[in-house]
C-alpha cells in the first residue's frame, strides 16, 4: 500500500484531501517570533488582517526534518510506502528536508513538484490516483517526476504591496505598476516564479482576459481537470473566470479552491489563477 502526503502549499480543499486520502505536512507562518502551522493555527484572513493592521508582512518557514520524520514514521508504521509531494525546491527547503527525512525512514519517496498551490495539487492528485490503482512508491515517484514539467501554473495579482514587502518587487516597479494600474501575471517556470503579461484595467475585465489568454485556441491541454484557485475574489470577477473556463477549457472537472497561507502571504488578496496540465510534447 502507498500513502500520499503533501506540503500544505498544495492548497487542496478538505474535500479533495479526503477523497484522495492525502495527508498534509503544514509549513509554518512566523508571526511576531511565533511559528504557527499553516492552515491549522493560522488562516489567510489572519494574514490579511495582520498586514492591514501593522503594514508588515509575515514570514514563512519550511517543514522541518523532524516534522517530516514524525509524519513518515506514522504513515509507514503499518508497512505502507509513502510518496510525499513538496513545494518547488526553488521556493523552499521543504524538498531538501523531506529527502533528509526519507534517509531516516525506509519506504519514503519524495517528489519535488517544481510548483506551488494547486499546480502542486495537480501532481498530488495524480500521485494519489496511482496509489489507489495499486502502483508502488518508486513507480509513482518516477511518473510524477515526468509529470511536473507539464503543469501550467499562473496567477494574476491585483496589488503589488505584498510582493514588495516580501522583497520580490522593487519599490520603483511597484510604484510604476500602481500608477499605471497594472496587474501582473505571475507564472511558474522551471520551478521559479516569474512575471508574464501585465494586464491593465478593471479587475473583472483583467481576469476574463487572463483566463482567455491561458485557454483560447489551445490544443496542448489535458482536459481532465483544472483548478481555479484564489485568495479572495469578488463574485462577479469569479463568475467571469468560470464562464471562460467552461467555454474555452471544456474540462471534465473544474475545481475551485481557496489559496492557503503561503500564496496569500506572498501575493495578497484578490490573487487568482487557472491551473492545469499540458499534454506530452
Protein Blocks (a to p, Z undefined) as FASTA:
>chain_A
ZZddddfklopafklmmmnopacddddddeehiacdehklocfklmmmmmmmnopacddd
dddfklmmmmmmmmmmnopacddddddfklocklmmmmmmmmmmghiacddehiahjllm
mmmmmmmmmmmnopafklmmmmmmmmmmmpccddddfbfklmmmnopacfklmmmmmmno
pacddddeehiacdddddedjfklmmmmmmmmmmgopakbcfkbccdddfbdcfklmmmm
mmmmmmmnopabdcdddddfklmmmnoghiacdddddddZZ
